Amino acid sequence: MKTTMVKLADVEHKWLVVDATDKIVGRLASDIAVRLMGKHRPTYTPHVDTGDFVVVLNADKVKFTGKKWEQKRYTWYTGYTRQRSISAGDRLEKHPELILREAVRRMLPKNKLATKMLSKLKIYMTSEHPHQAQNPEPVDLGVK
């Protein structure tokens, strides 16, 4: 048997639409990360971007299990001598798209290819999106 390595010119990227209403963040993010990497395809090649474009609608209606809205903290370094911190509930009010984007980003590989994969993730707060010309297929991700 021969192992085939896919070239970038041979890859056909699909467009997928996911409705994030009442979906759990971690389960949805892991399914989106698999689609962005291309691991759902039999022609997956680690050093080639074989993934699909993913459009997420209603990203502000995602859910956490348990008490994560109050207990989960997002921290970042500002350049000063302390870290800034915000709870998940406050982040939902200010920047709801960052909850899902950060969850997906942390599930992607830590290399230069991950930035290209993350650029194929389009997140919108409403049920409208400007990608109708690409004929995206609706997909149900993040379900048990």
C-alpha positions as CSV (number, residue, x, y, z in Angstrom):
1,M,0.0,0.0,0.0
2,K,1.2,3.5,-0.7
3,T,0.6,6.5,1.4
4,T,-0.5,9.5,-0.6
5,M,0.4,13.1,0.4
6,V,-2.1,15.6,-0.8
7,K,-0.9,18.8,-2.4
8,L,-2.6,22.1,-1.8
9,A,-3.7,22.3,-5.4
10,D,-5.6,19.0,-5.1
11,V,-7.7,20.1,-2.1
12,E,-11.3,21.3,-2.6
13,H,-12.5,23.3,0.4
14,K,-16.2,23.1,1.2
15,W,-18.3,25.7,3.0
16,L,-20.3,24.6,6.0
17,V,-22.9,26.5,8.1
18,V,-23.4,25.6,11.8
19,D,-26.1,27.0,14.0
20,A,-24.7,27.4,17.5
21,T,-28.0,28.0,19.3
22,D,-28.1,26.1,22.6
23,K,-24.9,24.1,21.7
24,I,-22.3,23.4,24.4
25,V,-19.1,25.4,23.7
26,G,-16.5,22.6,24.1
27,R,-18.3,20.0,22.0
28,L,-19.0,22.5,19.3
29,A,-15.5,23.8,19.3
30,S,-13.9,20.4,19.0
31,D,-16.1,19.4,16.1
32,I,-15.3,22.8,14.4
33,A,-11.6,22.3,15.0
34,V,-11.7,18.8,13.3
35,R,-13.4,20.3,10.3
36,L,-10.9,23.2,10.1
37,M,-7.9,20.9,10.2
38,G,-9.4,18.4,7.7
39,K,-9.2,15.4,10.0
40,H,-12.6,14.2,8.9
41,R,-11.3,13.5,5.4
42,P,-9.5,10.3,4.4
43,T,-6.9,12.4,2.6
44,Y,-5.8,14.3,5.8
45,T,-2.2,15.5,5.5
46,P,-0.7,17.2,8.6
47,H,1.4,19.8,6.8
48,V,-1.3,20.8,4.3
49,D,-4.4,22.8,5.0
50,T,-7.1,20.3,3.9
51,G,-9.9,21.7,6.1
52,D,-13.2,23.3,5.2
53,F,-14.6,26.8,5.7
54,V,-17.0,27.0,8.7
55,V,-19.6,29.7,9.2
56,V,-21.1,29.8,12.7
57,L,-24.4,31.6,13.2
58,N,-26.0,32.7,16.5
59,A,-22.7,32.4,18.4
60,D,-24.0,34.5,21.3
61,K,-26.5,31.8,22.1
62,V,-24.0,29.1,23.1
63,K,-24.1,27.4,26.5
64,F,-21.7,26.2,29.1
65,T,-22.5,23.3,31.5
66,G,-22.5,23.7,35.2
67,K,-21.5,27.0,36.8
68,K,-19.0,27.9,34.1
69,W,-20.6,31.3,33.3
70,E,-19.6,32.5,36.8
71,Q,-16.5,30.4,37.6
72,K,-14.7,30.2,34.3
73,R,-12.1,32.9,33.9
74,Y,-10.3,34.2,30.8
75,T,-6.9,35.7,31.6
76,W,-4.4,37.5,29.4
77,Y,-1.2,39.4,29.9
78,T,-1.3,43.2,29.3
79,G,2.4,44.1,29.5
80,Y,2.1,45.4,33.0
81,T,2.9,43.4,36.2
82,R,-0.4,41.7,36.4
83,Q,-2.8,39.6,34.3
84,R,-6.2,40.9,33.4
85,S,-9.1,38.5,34.0
86,I,-12.8,38.4,33.0
87,S,-15.5,35.9,33.7
88,A,-17.2,34.0,30.9
89,G,-20.5,35.8,31.6
90,D,-18.9,39.2,31.3
91,R,-17.1,38.1,28.1
92,L,-20.5,37.0,26.6
93,E,-21.8,40.5,27.2
94,K,-18.8,42.4,25.7
95,H,-17.3,40.0,23.0
96,P,-19.5,36.9,22.6
97,E,-17.6,35.8,19.4
98,L,-14.4,35.5,21.3
99,I,-15.8,32.7,23.5
100,L,-16.1,30.3,20.6
101,R,-13.1,31.6,18.6
102,E,-10.7,31.1,21.6
103,A,-12.1,27.6,22.3
104,V,-11.5,26.6,18.7
105,R,-8.0,28.3,18.5
106,R,-6.8,26.4,21.6
107,M,-7.8,23.1,19.9
108,L,-5.9,23.7,16.8
109,P,-2.2,22.8,16.4
110,K,0.3,25.4,17.7
111,N,2.0,26.3,14.4
112,K,1.8,28.7,11.5
113,L,-0.7,26.6,9.7
114,A,-3.2,27.1,12.6
115,T,-3.5,30.8,11.8
116,K,-4.6,29.9,8.2
117,M,-7.0,27.4,9.6
118,L,-8.5,29.9,12.0
119,S,-8.9,32.4,9.3
120,K,-11.4,30.0,7.6
121,L,-13.7,30.3,10.7
122,K,-16.4,32.9,10.2
123,I,-18.4,33.7,13.4
124,Y,-21.6,35.8,13.3
125,M,-24.0,36.8,16.1
126,T,-27.2,36.7,14.0
127,S,-28.7,34.1,11.7
128,E,-27.6,36.1,8.6
129,H,-24.2,35.8,6.9
130,P,-22.6,37.3,3.7
131,H,-21.4,33.9,2.3
132,Q,-24.5,32.9,0.3
133,A,-22.5,32.9,-2.9
134,Q,-20.3,30.0,-1.7
135,N,-23.4,27.8,-1.3
136,P,-22.6,26.6,2.2
137,E,-24.0,23.2,3.4
138,P,-25.9,23.2,6.7
139,V,-24.2,20.8,9.2
140,D,-25.2,19.8,12.7
141,L,-22.1,19.8,14.8
142,G,-21.6,19.7,18.6
143,V,-24.3,17.2,19.3
144,K,-23.8,14.2,21.5
